[in-house]
Amino acid sequence: MAARIFHNPQCSTSRKTLQRLRDAGVEPEIVQYLTTPPTRDELARMISDAGLTPSQAVRRREALFTELSLADADDDALLDAMAENPRLVERPFVVTDKGTRLARPVEKVDEIL
């Protein structure tokens, strides 16, 4: 099975999700999205494919969210902010042949394995 994880090695949920994939016999392509961020279009597609909206995929607890005054931002503004500042993207997103999920909680990844 082909799989890709948008991973932050400093995030415990991201590390647990990567291990869950490996435990399932899947060695995913690892995209460290803070250094290799998805484009705005890729991000929009990934969020949509996961059945989410940008407001559900943004890290509201990230200090930058407050600094950029994003609390009342619309989806387009949130996508712009996330594309420019990948720290704002909730993690980890996992893409497989069976779909895309934001693995929060980690068990959500099981739906696409």
PyMOL commands that set and color helices and strands:
alter all, ss='L'
color gray80, all
select helices_A, chain A and resi 12-23+40-49+54-57+63-67+75-84+86-88+106-112
alter helices_A, ss='H'
color red, helices_A
select strands_A, chain A and resi 3-7+29-32+93-96+99-102
alter strands_A, ss='S'
color yellow, strands_A
deselect
rebuild
show_as cartoon
